[in-house]
Amino acid sequence: MRKTFIFTAAMTAIALASPVSATDVVVMKFVADDCQNCSTMENLVDTAIARVGTANVTSVTIDTSNAAKWEGSAYGAFDADVVPTFNQYAGLTGFTAVVDPKTDSLIGCVDDDDNSSKITDLIQTAAASRQGSSPVLSGNYQCPPVKNKLPH
């Protein structure tokens, strides 16, 4: 009994003292079953994430095809700490938003009109800027107009 308590206490102390590798960037794919370009966009984004190859990039799919997927997406946004962006864009589809979850800042957006190199550039630059580098985005990463205005 005493050994178990000491081991548990030691493991708890280690867990509390160790810094947790937090996500620097969240890639939010806004999709739905009836979205014609979403499959292409998702493939491009997944390829870009694989090219970036950093553990500090999290991908969250926001699928509004039906109530169950919508609810699961809300939980995914909550777990990734990107609820404000979820709330602003829920219901829009066919684009991907790159978000800094620590500041709730929307870094930029892409869609299926963008090639995988441009998408990779956005994700890589966003992740690097969160790790202390100065962001230098080489393209236009404008997001669609907000669908749902947040109260002030």
DRENDO-1510 file (C-alpha; in Angstrom, 1 decimal, always signed):
<recs>
REC; n; res; u; v; w
REC; 1; MET; +0.0; +0.0; +0.0 .
REC; 2; ARG; +2.8; +2.4; +1.0 .
REC; 3; LYS; +4.8; +1.7; -2.2 .
REC; 4; THR; +1.7; +2.3; -4.4 .
REC; 5; PHE; +1.1; +5.7; -2.6 .
REC; 6; ILE; +4.7; +6.8; -3.1 .
REC; 7; PHE; +4.7; +5.7; -6.8 .
REC; 8; THR; +1.4; +7.5; -7.4 .
REC; 9; ALA; +2.6; +10.6; -5.6 .
REC; 10; ALA; +5.9; +10.6; -7.6 .
REC; 11; MET; +4.1; +10.2; -10.9 .
REC; 12; THR; +1.7; +13.0; -10.0 .
REC; 13; ALA; +4.7; +15.3; -9.1 .
REC; 14; ILE; +6.4; +14.5; -12.4 .
REC; 15; ALA; +3.2; +15.1; -14.4 .
REC; 16; LEU; +2.7; +18.4; -12.7 .
REC; 17; ALA; +6.3; +19.5; -13.1 .
REC; 18; SER; +6.7; +18.4; -16.8 .
REC; 19; PRO; +5.7; +20.9; -19.4 .
REC; 20; VAL; +3.0; +19.5; -21.7 .
REC; 21; SER; +3.7; +19.8; -25.4 .
REC; 22; ALA; +0.9; +22.1; -26.3 .
REC; 23; THR; -0.6; +22.6; -29.7 .
REC; 24; ASP; +0.8; +25.7; -31.4 .
REC; 25; VAL; -1.6; +25.7; -34.4 .
REC; 26; VAL; -5.0; +24.2; -35.0 .
REC; 27; VAL; -6.1; +23.5; -38.6 .
REC; 28; MET; -9.9; +23.6; -38.7 .
REC; 29; LYS; -11.4; +22.0; -41.8 .
REC; 30; PHE; -15.0; +23.2; -42.3 .
REC; 31; VAL; -16.9; +20.5; -44.3 .
REC; 32; ALA; -20.3; +18.9; -44.9 .
REC; 33; ASP; -21.5; +15.9; -47.0 .
REC; 34; ASP; -23.2; +18.2; -49.5 .
REC; 35; CYS; -20.0; +20.3; -50.0 .
REC; 36; GLN; -18.7; +19.6; -53.5 .
REC; 37; ASN; -15.1; +20.9; -53.0 .
REC; 38; CYS; -14.6; +19.7; -49.4 .
REC; 39; SER; -13.1; +16.3; -50.3 .
REC; 40; THR; -10.5; +17.9; -52.5 .
REC; 41; MET; -9.7; +20.6; -49.9 .
REC; 42; GLU; -9.4; +18.0; -47.1 .
REC; 43; ASN; -6.9; +15.9; -49.2 .
REC; 44; LEU; -4.8; +19.1; -49.9 .
REC; 45; VAL; -4.8; +20.1; -46.2 .
REC; 46; ASP; -3.9; +16.6; -45.0 .
REC; 47; THR; -1.0; +16.5; -47.5 .
REC; 48; ALA; +0.2; +19.9; -46.3 .
REC; 49; ILE; +0.0; +18.8; -42.6 .
REC; 50; ALA; +2.1; +15.8; -43.4 .
REC; 51; ARG; +4.6; +17.9; -45.2 .
REC; 52; VAL; +4.9; +20.3; -42.2 .
REC; 53; GLY; +5.5; +17.2; -40.0 .
REC; 54; THR; +5.4; +19.0; -36.7 .
REC; 55; ALA; +3.7; +17.5; -33.6 .
REC; 56; ASN; +2.5; +20.9; -32.6 .
REC; 57; VAL; -0.2; +21.1; -35.4 .
REC; 58; THR; -3.6; +19.7; -34.6 .
REC; 59; SER; -6.3; +19.1; -37.2 .
REC; 60; VAL; -10.0; +19.4; -36.3 .
REC; 61; THR; -12.7; +18.6; -38.8 .
REC; 62; ILE; -15.9; +20.8; -38.3 .
REC; 63; ASP; -18.6; +18.7; -40.1 .
REC; 64; THR; -22.0; +20.2; -40.2 .
REC; 65; SER; -23.7; +17.5; -42.3 .
REC; 66; ASN; -26.1; +16.5; -39.6 .
REC; 67; ALA; -26.8; +17.1; -35.9 .
REC; 68; ALA; -24.6; +14.2; -34.6 .
REC; 69; LYS; -21.6; +15.4; -36.7 .
REC; 70; TRP; -22.3; +19.0; -35.7 .
REC; 71; GLU; -22.2; +18.0; -32.0 .
REC; 72; GLY; -19.0; +16.0; -32.4 .
REC; 73; SER; -17.4; +18.9; -34.1 .
REC; 74; ALA; -18.3; +21.2; -31.2 .
REC; 75; TYR; -16.6; +18.8; -28.8 .
REC; 76; GLY; -13.6; +18.7; -31.1 .
REC; 77; ALA; -13.4; +22.5; -31.2 .
REC; 78; PHE; -13.7; +22.6; -27.4 .
REC; 79; ASP; -10.9; +20.0; -27.0 .
REC; 80; ALA; -8.6; +22.0; -29.4 .
REC; 81; ASP; -9.4; +25.2; -27.6 .
REC; 82; VAL; -10.8; +27.0; -30.7 .
REC; 83; VAL; -14.4; +27.5; -29.8 .
REC; 84; PRO; -14.5; +31.2; -30.8 .
REC; 85; THR; -13.5; +30.3; -34.4 .
REC; 86; PHE; -16.0; +27.4; -34.4 .
REC; 87; ASN; -18.8; +29.7; -33.2 .
REC; 88; GLN; -18.0; +32.4; -35.9 .
REC; 89; TYR; -17.8; +30.0; -38.8 .
REC; 90; ALA; -20.0; +27.0; -37.9 .
REC; 91; GLY; -22.4; +26.4; -40.8 .
REC; 92; LEU; -19.9; +27.6; -43.5 .
REC; 93; THR; -18.1; +24.9; -45.5 .
REC; 94; GLY; -15.4; +24.5; -48.1 .
REC; 95; PHE; -12.5; +26.2; -46.4 .
REC; 96; THR; -9.9; +25.6; -43.8 .
REC; 97; ALA; -8.9; +28.0; -41.0 .
REC; 98; VAL; -5.6; +28.1; -39.2 .
REC; 99; VAL; -5.9; +29.3; -35.6 .
REC; 100; ASP; -3.6; +30.1; -32.7 .
REC; 101; PRO; -5.4; +28.5; -29.8 .
REC; 102; LYS; -3.4; +30.3; -27.2 .
REC; 103; THR; -4.6; +33.8; -28.4 .
REC; 104; ASP; -7.8; +32.8; -30.2 .
REC; 105; SER; -6.2; +34.5; -33.3 .
REC; 106; LEU; -7.3; +33.5; -36.8 .
REC; 107; ILE; -4.0; +33.3; -38.7 .
REC; 108; GLY; -5.4; +32.7; -42.2 .
REC; 109; CYS; -7.7; +30.5; -44.4 .
REC; 110; VAL; -7.4; +28.4; -47.5 .
REC; 111; ASP; -9.7; +26.5; -49.8 .
REC; 112; ASP; -9.6; +24.0; -52.7 .
REC; 113; ASP; -8.5; +26.8; -55.0 .
REC; 114; ASP; -5.2; +26.9; -53.2 .
REC; 115; ASN; -2.5; +24.4; -54.1 .
REC; 116; SER; -0.8; +22.2; -51.5 .
REC; 117; SER; +2.3; +24.4; -51.5 .
REC; 118; LYS; +0.4; +27.5; -50.5 .
REC; 119; ILE; -1.5; +25.5; -47.8 .
REC; 120; THR; +1.8; +24.1; -46.5 .
REC; 121; ASP; +3.3; +27.6; -46.4 .
REC; 122; LEU; +0.4; +28.9; -44.3 .
REC; 123; ILE; +0.6; +26.0; -41.8 .
REC; 124; GLN; +4.4; +25.9; -41.6 .
REC; 125; THR; +4.7; +29.7; -41.2 .
REC; 126; ALA; +1.9; +29.7; -38.5 .
REC; 127; ALA; +3.6; +26.9; -36.6 .
REC; 128; ALA; +7.0; +28.6; -36.8 .
REC; 129; SER; +5.6; +31.9; -35.6 .
REC; 130; ARG; +4.2; +30.2; -32.6 .
REC; 131; GLN; +7.6; +28.8; -31.8 .
REC; 132; GLY; +9.3; +32.2; -31.8 .
REC; 133; SER; +10.1; +32.9; -35.5 .
REC; 134; SER; +8.7; +36.0; -37.2 .
REC; 135; PRO; +5.8; +35.1; -39.5 .
REC; 136; VAL; +6.4; +35.9; -43.1 .
REC; 137; LEU; +3.4; +34.8; -45.1 .
REC; 138; SER; +4.0; +34.9; -48.9 .
REC; 139; GLY; +0.4; +34.7; -50.0 .
REC; 140; ASN; -3.1; +35.9; -49.5 .
REC; 141; TYR; -4.8; +33.9; -46.8 .
REC; 142; GLN; -8.1; +35.8; -46.4 .
REC; 143; CYS; -10.9; +34.1; -44.6 .
REC; 144; PRO; -14.5; +34.2; -45.7 .
REC; 145; PRO; -16.8; +36.7; -44.0 .
REC; 146; VAL; -17.9; +35.6; -40.5 .
REC; 147; LYS; -21.2; +33.8; -40.5 .
REC; 148; ASN; -22.1; +34.2; -36.8 .
REC; 149; LYS; -21.3; +37.5; -35.1 .
REC; 150; LEU; -20.1; +37.1; -31.5 .
REC; 151; PRO; -21.7; +39.3; -28.8 .
REC; 152; HIS; -19.5; +42.0; -27.4 .
</recs>
